[in-house]
Amino acid sequence: MDKGHGRVEVRRLTSTAALNGYLDWPAVGQVFAVERVRRGRGRAEVEVVYGITSLTRDQADAARLLTLVRGHWSIENQLHYIRDETLGEDRCRVRQGAGAQVLAAIRNTAVHLLAATAMPSKAAATRRYAAHPREALALLQAA
């Protein structure tokens, strides 16, 4: 259970290895379902997400799987939010050839460099370096 952003979220993970013999999935260890119930601002939302893992029940019980799922979304939200919102990745129209992969590598490098700054956010750092290109070059030289 977590509280934050004006809501309470309860998560419940159920896992089983009983389906492993029926799945055409290499190295399946178990399947699981995560039920998320969010209550806040006078309404409730229920979401169920299903997953497959190569981890066996001995390697990861339901509590550990829930921690791993939460950790995945933490990384997803932190990195992809910055790439999507601050660096505008979703608005980029480059789709063919190696251009998209090159731009993704440049964005990853930018996220890494911006993380090393003393700015309050990566968006603030982006604005600062856009206005002061010599400081941006110094950041590149220091890396």
C-alpha positions as CSV (number, residue, x, y, z in Angstrom):
1,M,0.0,0.0,0.0
2,D,1.3,3.5,-0.9
3,K,-0.1,6.9,-0.2
4,G,0.8,9.9,-2.4
5,H,-0.5,12.4,-5.0
6,G,-3.8,12.6,-3.2
7,R,-4.6,8.9,-3.5
8,V,-4.1,5.5,-1.9
9,E,-2.9,2.6,-4.0
10,V,-3.1,-1.0,-3.0
11,R,-1.2,-3.6,-5.0
12,R,-1.8,-7.4,-4.9
13,L,0.4,-9.8,-6.8
14,T,-0.7,-13.4,-7.5
15,S,1.8,-15.8,-9.1
16,T,1.7,-19.4,-10.3
17,A,3.9,-22.0,-12.0
18,A,0.9,-24.1,-12.8
19,L,0.6,-22.6,-16.3
20,N,4.2,-23.2,-17.3
21,G,3.5,-26.5,-19.1
22,Y,0.8,-24.8,-21.3
23,L,2.9,-21.8,-22.4
24,D,5.0,-21.7,-25.5
25,W,7.5,-19.4,-23.8
26,P,11.2,-20.3,-23.4
27,A,12.5,-20.6,-19.8
28,V,9.2,-19.6,-18.2
29,G,9.5,-19.7,-14.4
30,Q,6.1,-18.4,-13.5
31,V,3.3,-16.1,-14.5
32,F,1.7,-13.4,-12.4
33,A,-1.0,-10.9,-12.2
34,V,-0.7,-7.5,-10.4
35,E,-4.0,-5.9,-9.3
36,R,-3.7,-2.2,-8.6
37,V,-6.6,-0.4,-6.8
38,R,-6.2,3.4,-6.6
39,R,-8.6,5.4,-4.5
40,G,-8.6,9.2,-4.4
41,R,-10.6,12.3,-5.2
42,G,-13.9,10.5,-4.8
43,R,-13.3,7.6,-7.2
44,A,-11.6,4.2,-7.5
45,E,-9.7,2.7,-10.4
46,V,-8.8,-0.9,-10.8
47,E,-6.1,-2.1,-13.1
48,V,-4.8,-5.7,-13.7
49,V,-1.5,-6.3,-15.4
50,Y,-0.2,-9.7,-16.4
51,G,3.4,-10.8,-16.6
52,I,5.8,-13.7,-17.4
53,T,9.2,-14.2,-15.8
54,S,12.0,-16.7,-16.0
55,L,12.4,-16.5,-12.2
56,T,11.1,-19.6,-10.4
57,R,9.1,-19.4,-7.2
58,D,12.3,-20.3,-5.3
59,Q,14.1,-17.3,-6.9
60,A,11.2,-14.8,-6.5
61,D,8.1,-15.2,-4.4
62,A,5.1,-12.9,-4.8
63,A,6.6,-10.2,-2.6
64,R,9.9,-10.1,-4.5
65,L,8.1,-10.1,-7.8
66,L,6.0,-7.1,-6.7
67,T,9.3,-5.3,-5.7
68,L,10.8,-6.1,-9.1
69,V,7.7,-4.9,-11.0
70,R,7.7,-1.6,-9.0
71,G,11.4,-1.2,-9.7
72,H,10.9,-1.6,-13.4
73,W,8.2,1.1,-13.5
74,S,10.4,3.4,-11.4
75,I,13.2,3.2,-14.0
76,E,10.7,3.5,-16.8
77,N,9.0,6.6,-15.3
78,Q,12.3,8.3,-14.4
79,L,14.2,7.8,-17.7
80,H,11.4,7.8,-20.2
81,Y,9.6,10.8,-18.7
82,I,12.7,12.9,-19.1
83,R,13.3,11.6,-22.6
84,D,9.7,12.2,-23.6
85,E,8.8,15.4,-21.9
86,T,12.1,17.3,-21.3
87,L,13.9,16.2,-24.5
88,G,10.8,15.8,-26.7
89,E,11.5,12.3,-27.9
90,D,7.9,11.5,-28.8
91,R,7.6,14.7,-30.9
92,C,10.7,13.7,-33.0
93,R,9.7,12.8,-36.6
94,V,12.9,10.8,-37.4
95,R,11.8,7.3,-38.1
96,Q,14.0,5.8,-40.8
97,G,17.6,4.6,-41.0
98,A,20.0,4.9,-38.1
99,G,18.8,8.4,-37.2
100,A,16.4,7.4,-34.5
101,Q,18.9,5.2,-32.9
102,V,21.6,7.9,-33.0
103,L,19.2,10.4,-31.5
104,A,18.2,8.0,-28.7
105,A,21.9,7.5,-27.9
106,I,22.4,11.3,-27.8
107,R,19.4,11.7,-25.5
108,N,20.7,9.0,-23.2
109,T,24.0,10.8,-23.1
110,A,22.3,14.1,-22.4
111,V,20.3,12.5,-19.5
112,H,23.5,11.2,-18.0
113,L,25.3,14.5,-18.3
114,L,22.4,16.5,-16.9
115,A,22.2,14.1,-13.9
116,A,25.7,15.2,-12.9
117,T,24.7,18.9,-12.7
118,A,23.6,20.8,-9.5
119,M,20.4,22.0,-11.2
120,P,17.1,21.4,-9.4
121,S,15.8,19.4,-12.4
122,K,16.9,18.2,-15.8
123,A,14.4,20.6,-17.4
124,A,16.0,23.5,-15.6
125,A,19.5,22.3,-16.6
126,T,18.3,22.1,-20.3
127,R,17.0,25.6,-20.2
128,R,20.2,26.9,-18.6
129,Y,22.5,25.2,-21.1
130,A,20.3,26.4,-24.0
131,A,20.8,30.0,-22.8
132,H,24.5,29.5,-22.0
133,P,26.1,27.3,-24.7
134,R,29.6,27.9,-23.3
135,E,28.6,26.2,-20.0
136,A,27.2,23.3,-22.0
137,L,30.5,22.9,-23.8
138,A,32.3,23.0,-20.5
139,L,30.0,20.2,-19.3
140,L,30.9,18.1,-22.3
141,Q,34.6,18.7,-21.8
142,A,34.4,17.8,-18.1
143,A,32.8,14.4,-18.9
